[in-house]
Amino acid sequence: MKKARLTEAQIMSVLRQMEGGVAVAELCREHGMSSAYPEVTLAQARDKARQI
């Protein structure tokens, strides 16, 4: 079963933490995001957040 996606508020929180200097791998573990290509995943989230 596919895991639920992050809400917009959760995405914004992750991006703020990333900009604050938290390691990308740590953010991926903490929020259950893919760690295979974390930069791509977070870049997609950042792009989506900019559209909001």
Secondary structure, 3 states (H helix, E strand, C coil): CCCCCCCHHHHHHHHHHHHCCCCHHHHHHHHCCCCCCHHHHHHHHHHHHHHC
